[in-house]
């Protein structure tokens, strides 16, 4: 398959994205536009200066710039514009379903109300469904560098808007902030009907993945690439059918792996783990979902059947209903059957 054919196939194949931080889609151009609109003074003088700063040494160095960028998000309109920009990008990449993370504490700690954040995002998602036929769900993340008391406060703030939120997650600085730190708030949240996921095993050890599945009872692991270091853990992930939402370009940008050829995504697939491809914080990490598919496909010489498997996994690992999953997998199969006889 030529690179041109590969590009076209990845562009056109229906897919879902399950690991996407809406604040991480904030492009430099929009940051400066919103900064001007809201009279926010940035420490970067130009779009070019900001873009040059995207040379991260680890997760924390990224987070420092990430939080600087979010300072321009103040009004409901800002959150709408942020989300709508991502939806238009999604539409162009044929991402027909997305389960989107948002970080309330990043905003409420700055004095922005939970209501402002959720309403701006939700209105855009509603318009995305209506105008672009894009399916979306929202997952509220707790910031793990903050304490559990802060997470409980956020959970309480979310309850009036529970109809807009499908699940809870755990993100931000992983090292030194194990999943077990949030056992009580996850227990309370799941009792309210929120579906649990958590970032684990990106920079943190396999032990963090064990904690996430055993103590937080998560249904998916976000990242999880360090599971490869623990054979019993791999067996447990396969046995429990717990998917990994892997973000290849993010892993390279944040030095989890030096090069894409060293990434373990294909090894995880080969041993039977349900792996999905996602973009994480695409405006900071050099690519949205199609770029992630393309880079792993080139690195591992993936065939069309491998790409099909990753796309199918993205629907099967989602929080869609069984009937919704089936409809989307039928769209996927119809697309693939026009091009190639897929061997599952």
MIBAGU-805298 format. One record per residue (C-alpha): residue in one letter; x, y, z. Coordinates in steps of 0.1 Angstrom, whole numbers, padded with zeros to 4 digits, always signed. Layout:
N
AXYZ;...
END
This chain:
344
X+0000+0000+0000;X+0015+0034-0010;X+0016+0062+0015;X-0011+0080-0006;X-0034+0050-0005;X-0027+0046+0033;X-0036+0082+0038;X-0068+0079+0019;X-0078+0047+0037;X-0072+0062+0072;X-0089+0095+0062;X-0121+0077+0050;X-0124+0048+0075;X-0151+0054+0102;X-0136+0055+0136;X-0142+0066+0172;X-0119+0085+0196;X-0119+0076+0233;X-0090+0096+0247;X-0092+0133+0238;X-0089+0162+0262;X-0110+0191+0249;X-0086+0216+0264;X-0058+0199+0246;X-0074+0208+0212;X-0068+0245+0219;X-0048+0256+0189;X-0023+0285+0192;X-0044+0306+0168;X-0075+0302+0190;X-0055+0308+0222;X-0045+0343+0209;X-0079+0350+0195;X-0095+0343+0229;X-0068+0361+0248;X-0075+0392+0227;X-0113+0388+0232;X-0110+0384+0270;X-0080+0407+0275;X-0058+0380+0289;X-0021+0387+0289;X+0000+0357+0277;X+0037+0353+0284;X+0042+0344+0248;X+0044+0373+0223;X+0032+0355+0192;X+0017+0323+0178;X+0052+0314+0166;X+0067+0319+0201;X+0040+0297+0216;X+0044+0270+0190;X+0082+0269+0197;X+0075+0262+0233;X+0059+0228+0224;X+0092+0210+0229;X+0084+0189+0260;X+0108+0169+0281;X+0081+0150+0300;X+0045+0151+0311;X+0049+0180+0336;X+0066+0203+0311;X+0036+0198+0288;X+0011+0205+0316;X+0028+0238+0325;X+0020+0251+0290;X-0013+0234+0289;X-0025+0253+0320;X-0012+0285+0305;X-0033+0280+0274;X-0065+0273+0294;X-0063+0307+0310;X-0080+0322+0280;X-0111+0301+0285;X-0135+0323+0305;X-0170+0325+0290;X-0195+0300+0278;X-0188+0312+0243;X-0151+0304+0247;X-0159+0268+0256;X-0183+0265+0228;X-0158+0279+0202;X-0131+0255+0216;X-0154+0225+0213;X-0168+0235+0179;X-0133+0238+0164;X-0126+0202+0175;X-0159+0190+0161;X-0151+0205+0127;X-0117+0188+0128;X-0134+0155+0138;X-0158+0158+0109;X-0130+0162+0084;X-0113+0130+0098;X-0145+0109+0098;X-0144+0104+0136;X-0181+0096+0139;X-0181+0091+0177;X-0159+0107+0204;X-0158+0104+0242;X-0143+0137+0253;X-0125+0145+0286;X-0129+0178+0303;X-0111+0191+0334;X-0135+0212+0355;X-0110+0219+0383;X-0087+0236+0357;X-0114+0262+0353;X-0133+0263+0387;X-0099+0269+0405;X-0097+0301+0383;X-0131+0312+0393;X-0150+0299+0362;X-0182+0283+0372;X-0189+0246+0364;X-0221+0257+0347;X-0201+0280+0323;X-0178+0251+0313;X-0204+0224+0309;X-0229+0245+0291;X-0204+0258+0265;X-0191+0224+0257;X-0226+0207+0258;X-0241+0232+0234;X-0214+0227+0209;X-0218+0189+0212;X-0256+0193+0207;X-0250+0214+0175;X-0224+0188+0164;X-0250+0161+0165;X-0276+0182+0148;X-0255+0198+0121;X-0228+0172+0115;X-0244+0140+0128;X-0215+0135+0152;X-0221+0113+0182;X-0204+0125+0215;X-0202+0117+0252;X-0185+0137+0280;X-0162+0123+0307;X-0153+0146+0336;X-0117+0141+0348;X-0104+0147+0383;X-0069+0163+0385;X-0047+0138+0403;X-0022+0164+0416;X-0050+0179+0437;X-0064+0162+0467;X-0095+0139+0469;X-0114+0166+0488;X-0112+0188+0457;X-0124+0159+0436;X-0154+0154+0459;X-0162+0191+0455;X-0161+0187+0417;X-0183+0156+0419;X-0209+0175+0439;X-0208+0204+0413;X-0214+0179+0385;X-0246+0164+0399;X-0271+0190+0385;X-0255+0184+0351;X-0253+0146+0353;X-0275+0141+0322;X-0246+0156+0302;X-0218+0135+0316;X-0214+0097+0310;X-0183+0091+0332;X-0154+0101+0353;X-0117+0100+0347;X-0083+0107+0363;X-0056+0128+0346;X-0028+0153+0351;X+0006+0145+0368;X+0008+0108+0372;X+0040+0102+0391;X+0035+0104+0429;X-0003+0105+0425;X-0015+0068+0423;X-0051+0059+0416;X-0055+0047+0451;X-0055+0083+0462;X-0090+0086+0447;X-0107+0054+0459;X-0135+0071+0479;X-0145+0096+0452;X-0146+0070+0425;X-0167+0048+0447;X-0192+0076+0453;X-0192+0086+0416;X-0199+0051+0404;X-0227+0048+0429;X-0242+0078+0411;X-0240+0060+0378;X-0208+0075+0363;X-0187+0051+0343;X-0151+0050+0355;X-0119+0053+0335;X-0084+0064+0346;X-0050+0074+0332;X-0025+0049+0343;X+0008+0034+0331;X+0019+0063+0310;X+0048+0075+0331;X+0036+0056+0362;X+0044+0019+0368;X+0023-0012+0361;X+0013-0011+0398;X-0008+0021+0390;X-0027+0001+0364;X-0034-0027+0389;X-0047+0000+0413;X-0069+0015+0387;X-0086-0018+0378;X-0087-0033+0413;X-0094-0002+0435;X-0111+0022+0411;X-0129-0006+0392;X-0123+0012+0359;X-0137+0000+0326;X-0109+0014+0305;X-0073+0023+0310;X-0061+0055+0294;X-0026+0051+0280;X-0016+0018+0298;X+0015+0012+0277;X+0036+0001+0307;X+0013-0029+0311;X+0037-0047+0287;X+0062-0049+0317;X+0039-0072+0337;X+0028-0104+0320;X+0002-0112+0346;X-0013-0077+0342;X-0015-0083+0304;X-0034-0115+0311;X-0057-0097+0334;X-0065-0070+0309;X-0073-0096+0283;X-0094-0117+0307;X-0114-0087+0319;X-0116-0072+0284;X-0103-0039+0297;X-0093-0017+0267;X-0063+0006+0265;X-0068+0040+0249;X-0033+0045+0235;X-0020+0079+0223;X+0011+0072+0201;X+0022+0107+0191;X+0016+0119+0227;X+0039+0091+0239;X+0067+0102+0216;X+0063+0139+0223;X+0064+0133+0261;X+0094+0109+0258;X+0076+0078+0270;X+0092+0062+0239;X+0121+0078+0219;X+0107+0069+0185;X+0075+0055+0170;X+0094+0023+0160;X+0101+0017+0197;X+0064+0021+0207;X+0048-0011+0220;X+0013-0006+0204;X+0017-0035+0179;X+0031-0058+0206;X+0000-0051+0228;X-0022-0058+0198;X-0004-0090+0190;X-0008-0105+0225;X-0045-0098+0225;X-0050-0066+0244;X-0079-0044+0230;X-0059-0014+0219;X-0074+0018+0205;X-0056+0048+0188;X-0063+0083+0200;X-0048+0118+0199;X-0048+0129+0236;X-0040+0166+0233;X-0036+0170+0196;X-0028+0207+0193;X+0002+0202+0215;X+0014+0168+0203;X+0017+0172+0165;X-0014+0155+0152;X-0051+0146+0155;X-0063+0110+0152;X-0056+0104+0115;X-0019+0115+0120;X-0017+0090+0149;X-0031+0062+0127;X-0008+0071+0099;X+0024+0072+0120;X+0018+0038+0137;X+0008+0023+0104;X+0040+0034+0088;X+0061+0024+0118;X+0047-0011+0120;X+0038-0017+0084;X+0002-0022+0094;X-0021-0037+0068;X-0057-0027+0061;X-0069-0055+0083;X-0049-0041+0113;X-0063-0006+0108;X-0098-0021+0105;X-0091-0039+0138;X-0081-0007+0156;X-0111+0011+0142;X-0134-0017+0153;X-0118-0017+0188;X-0126+0020+0191;X-0163+0013+0188;X-0163-0019+0209;X-0144-0001+0237;X-0168+0028+0237;X-0196+0036+0261;X-0222+0034+0233;X-0251+0011+0238;X-0249-0023+0221;X-0273-0012+0194;X-0253+0020+0187;X-0221+0001+0186;X-0236-0024+0161;X-0247+0004+0138;X-0213+0020+0138;X-0195-0013+0132;X-0219-0019+0103;X-0209+0015+0088;X-0172+0004+0093;X-0178-0030+0077;X-0197-0015+0048;X-0168+0009+0041;X-0142-0019+0043;X-0162-0043+0022;X-0162-0018-0006;X-0124-0018-0006;X-0111-0051+0007;X-0123-0084+0021;X-0115-0080+0058;X-0101-0109+0077;X-0109-0105+0114;
END
